[in-house]
Amino acid sequence: MKGKTTSPKAATAAAKVLNSSSTGHASKTAAASALTQTRSPKESTSPRAATAASQVLRDGRTSAASKSAAGSALSQARSKK
């Protein structure tokens, strides 16, 4: 993994997700992972957080902010090579 970090726009979306009381557990897990990687290029998304991010992206009921944070977290997951 080389140098990927969460963009400021995705970090803002992740913060909104974490502050929302109506957001589900999977969305908050993905958002927390994305927010952790805001300034840490050596960090990568855990398999558990990657699974949560995948669930968020597949769920049609999630908000744009949740999907943005989940996409950022998933893009920083280690590949299964």
N, C-alpha and C positions, 0 to 999 in steps of 0.2 A: 504494500500500500504506500503510495508516494504522494504526500502533500495535499490530500483532499481535506477541505474544511467546509463547514456549513456557512453558506452565504449570509450576509446580514438580513436579507429579506426572509430567508427560511428560518433564521434564528428568531426574528420577530414573530413569525407565525408559530414557532414552537413555544415561545413564551406565552402567547395568547391561548394556546391549547392547554398549557399547564395551569394557567390562571382560571380557566373555565370550570365551573362546577358541574356542567352537564356533559363533559367529555368523558368517553369511556376509557377503560384501563389500557387497551391496546394503543389508542391514540396517545395517551400520556406516556406510555413506555417509549414509543417511537420518538415523540417530541423530546423527551429527556435525553435520549441517545443523540439526537441531532444537536441539541443545545450543548451537550458535553463536548462535542467536536467543533465548536465554534472557533476556537483558537488553538486546537490541538491536532496538528496534522498527523501525529503518530498514533492517535486513537483510531479505533475502528469499531463498527457496530457489532455487538455480540450476536450470536445466532438467535437467541431469544428475542432480542429487540428487532432483528431482521424479520423474524416470523411475524411479530406484532405489526411491523410496518407493512408487510405484505398483506396482512388481513385488512388493515386500514385502507390501503389502496384498492382492494377488491370490493370493499363495502360501499354501496351506493349512498348510504345515509350520512357519510362523514363530510365535514366541512372542507372548504378549500384550504384553510389553514392547517387542518389535520393532514390533508393529503400532501401539502407542501413539505411539512416537517417529516412525514413518513418517507416521501421520495428522497429527501436529503439523507435521512438515516440509511435508507436502503442502498443508495449510491455509494455509501462509504463502508458497506459491509465487505468482508473478505470473500473472494470468489471461492467456489467449491472445487477448485482444481486439484 
